[in-house]
Amino acid sequence: MVALIVILFPPLLIAFLLVMERVEEPLRRPTTQREVEDFLGTATEAEVGTLANSGIRRAMSRWRARRRGRGRRVPDPVLTDRVTEPSEPAQHAD
């Protein structure tokens, strides 16, 4: 059991470090003026609230996540109109 831990620990540690590097990369990247302008033009009320309470980094992170589609999504509206199909199938001309 100890031998298995000794063998698996270094590759697992390296894998963890590589994943964390990918997670930290967007956090280290400075926010550009264009991103701030886009943010101010398309931010939701909740994202503006995050900007006021937590600062630009957290607000931009939340905004970027929403733009990538990873953020919480609003469920699609439920259709209430009933779609009826024609009673007779269309005839094709040969």
N, C-alpha and C positions, 0 to 999 in steps of 0.2 A: 504494500500500500504506500509506504514512504517512497519507494522507488518510482511509483507511478506519479506521485506528486512532484518529485524532483524532475521527472522527465517532462511533465505537462506544464509546470509553472512558467518557465521562460517563454514558450510560444504563446501561452495565454496572456502573459504580461505584455508582450510585443503587440499582440492583436488589440488588447485594450488601449495601449498607447496610440496605435494607428487610428482607432475609432475616435478617441478623444481629440486627436489632432484635427480630424475632419469636423468635429463639433466646434472646436475653438476657432477655426479659421475664419468663419464669418464674423465672429465676435472681435477679432483683432483687426479686421478690415475697417478703415475709417469710413464714415458716412459721407457720401459726396453731396454736393449742392443739388445736383439733379435728383438724387434720391429724396432729399428733404422736400424739394418742390413737388415731386410726385406724391410723397406722403401727405403733404398738406392739401393737395388737390383731391386725394382719393381716400383719406383716412375716415374710418367710422368713428362714431361718438365714443365707443369704448377705447379705441386706439388713441384718440385725443386725450381721454381721461388718463390712460396709461402714461402718455407724454407728460401730463401735468403732475401726476403722482410719483412716477418712477424714473423719469428722465428719457432722453432721446434714445439711448441704447436699447432699453427694453421695449419702447414703443416701436422702434424700427424693426426689432426682432419679431415682434408680433405682426407687424405689417408685412414683412417679408414672408413670414410663414403663411399668412392669408393669401398673398399673391401667388405663392407656390402651390396653394391648394391643400396645405397640410393643416391649416387652421380649422377651427370648428366650422362646419358648414350648416347653413340653414336648410332644413329639410324641404324637399320639393313640395309645392302645394298639391293638395289632393283635388283631383278633378271631380266636380259634382255634376256636370252635365253628362247625360247618358248619350252615348254614341250609338245610333241605330244603323244597322246594316240594311242595304236594300233587300226587299223581299224576293226579288227575282235577280238571279245572276246575270251579269252582262253577257250578251252573245257576241262571239267573235266572228268577224267576217272571214271566210276562207278564200 
